[in-house]
């Protein structure tokens, strides 16, 4: 008997849910090895490096190769990435430039997280960061626009990132993502990345404080003086 499309969709959905839950549990297990502030800092750093790789990829896609000036920028930020290759032979294909930069910064910038066994936690939470998804949407927008008409000059990375933070609703709507994530990104643009990050950090502090108190609040024990002071 052949499964109907609906049955296959339901089965696939269950598998995806199971895999996602396993990934979340592993990320949570790894996250418990380090202070959450350190994980937050590493996640933000990962989001920044991912944006850099997306910027470089968008340019390489538009040009069909890595221009000499971009190769110099990549060598400055990622020493050894383009080692032993002539610039004229460097392309954005096989292996993809984005993948090569990703592997480089995971092996170099995040070498400690990788060695200590908590890199999975960093990547799990980073790819769910609204800024990560927004940068992906903006990169897709740039690739489409630049292939239609190559710009006379490409924006430097920092300028590209600021433009990503101001990404228009039309570009967000054109990018495939869950609707709740799309709305989070649109709302977060109203306050700016620094204020949004500060609010998230403050929320996490209060969440941790609540968990610390929960066992005492659920018991009839008298609060120790140290807890009362807190």
Secondary structure, DSSP 8 states (H G I E B T S, - for coil): ----HHHHHHHHHHHHHHHHHHHHHHHHHHHTTS-HHHHHHHHHHHHHHHHHHHHHHHHHHHHTS--HHHHHHHHHHSTTTTTT--GGG--STTTTHHHHHHHHHHHTTTHHHHHHT-HHHHHHHHTTSHHHHHHHHHHHHHHHHHHHS--SS---HHHHHHHHHT--HHHHHHS---HHHHHHHHHHTTT-HHHHHHHHHHHHHHHHHHHHHHHHHTS-----HHHHH-
